[in-house]
Amino acid sequence: MTERQITEPQATEARTSDPGPSDPETSRTAVVFPGMGPFRFTDVGEFLLTNPHARRRLAIADEVVGYSVFDRYRQSDADEEAQYAAHTQIAFLTVCLSLADWAEEELGERPELCAGPSFGQRAAVTYAGSLPFEETVRLTAELARCEEEYFRQEHREAVTHCVIHTPEERLQEALAELDAEEEWHDVSGYIDQGFYLVSLREPVLDRFKKRIGELGGYNMYTMWPPVHAPAFGALRRKAEEEVLGTFEVADPKLPVVADQNGALLTDAEGVRTMLLDTFNRPIRWPDMVDTMREHGITKVCIAGPDNLFGRVNRTVDNFEVVAIDARKAMRPRVRQRSARRARR
């Protein structure tokens, strides 16, 4: 998700699993590229600077956009307004794909499917071979410009809010009260049982949050720009006409699980439709999980900074979850340094 947090996230129902080692004879793996949340330069900077996969991809990205993505990301790290700027999105994309490269090389992971909820779509279609990395970098930069232009003119008060521990009937009760007030709202994401993304106008946000609490639910965080709302059909059309229509999408070499409905995509048209539908169709992580299970997936590798999709109950109850993050990728190097110190 390309979002700026307006309120800080609090405790969630997320947890990690320890299912033990998988049987290599029966284990089938999918790689999942997470949606984009806030991530700090201090968490990934050394990885971007030293990992050979990241350095190679950064060189390509720099050539595409005409500036140093690493330098711009480092310089703007403390700037809240730049948390989801084009260069930050490109840095996140680079980290995710480079970690997937590292997992193949160092861990021997050979995924049979790939998935990418929300912003993770872009890494997924690149990993699957539907778009070359350099084209995805250009796509990311142009879509960032397109989205910024749209929300400068339309839905200027819209935000997307995340609620958890909220049974569907309680959520529907709160939304029905907005209907009674003729207040616009859309459900933008179905993440887990009782875990939803809701888009609405910021002026009614505090009242909605209070009502969720009264109904026994829990408020997590609020995102801007808003995401995945059916009301954003005009943004989808703008993105198709001004941006995606100029890109040639190929058939994926690895099947991609669509984040809107869990469909297994094996052709270019399906991938292209998924990329466009992200603007005005809600994400449905449970449907993606169901599809992966139906195709025999027993392990998911979460490639990239993630505090959501790899940790919710729907994921850890169904798969062995392997977090592929920058800290894990840097550990061999840390051990080498420790060994050198010991020899001294």
LINVENNOR-V849975 format. One record per run of one state. SS is the DSSP state (@ for helix, = for strand, . for the rest). FROM is the first residue (numbers start at 0). TO is the last residue. If there is no record, write none. Layout:
# LINVENNOR-V849975
SS & FROM & TO
SS & FROM & TO
This chain:
# LINVENNOR-V849975
. & 0 & 2
= & 3 & 4
. & 5 & 27
= & 28 & 31
. & 32 & 39
@ & 40 & 49
. & 50 & 50
@ & 51 & 64
. & 65 & 67
@ & 68 & 74
. & 75 & 78
@ & 79 & 81
. & 82 & 84
@ & 85 & 106
. & 107 & 111
= & 112 & 114
. & 115 & 118
@ & 119 & 126
. & 127 & 131
@ & 132 & 152
. & 153 & 156
= & 157 & 163
. & 164 & 166
@ & 167 & 179
. & 180 & 183
= & 184 & 191
. & 192 & 193
= & 194 & 200
@ & 201 & 213
. & 214 & 216
= & 217 & 223
. & 224 & 228
@ & 229 & 241
. & 242 & 242
@ & 243 & 245
. & 246 & 254
= & 255 & 256
. & 257 & 262
= & 263 & 264
. & 265 & 266
@ & 267 & 276
. & 277 & 281
= & 282 & 283
@ & 284 & 293
. & 294 & 297
= & 298 & 302
. & 303 & 311
@ & 312 & 315
. & 316 & 318
= & 319 & 323
. & 324 & 324
@ & 325 & 342
. & 343 & 343
